[in-house]
């Protein structure tokens, strides 16, 4: 069983702060451990699995770069692609008012 303390810490922060939007990205291999905790992923674009509360980004298609990297380049494989990050940022930005009164 992998160490899930980071995920548990993220869940604790999310519950305490109640952010409008949040995202957790986990690799496919962790699905069997996280699904009982987080439920079904909110978005799947192999090999990217996202859980969270965020606007719809189902129109986004991302080509994986992870398979082409060796296991010694774990830090590079862990990077969420710019297209996916950008889609999340744009979708969230479009739902946020320029400013809130009151």
Buried (B, 14 or more C-beta within 10 A) or exposed (E): EEEBEEBEEBBEEBEEEEEEEBBBBBEEEEBEBBBEEBEEBBBEBEBBBBBBEBBEBEEBEBEEEBEEBEEEEEEEBEEEBEEBBEBBEEBBEEEEEEEEEE
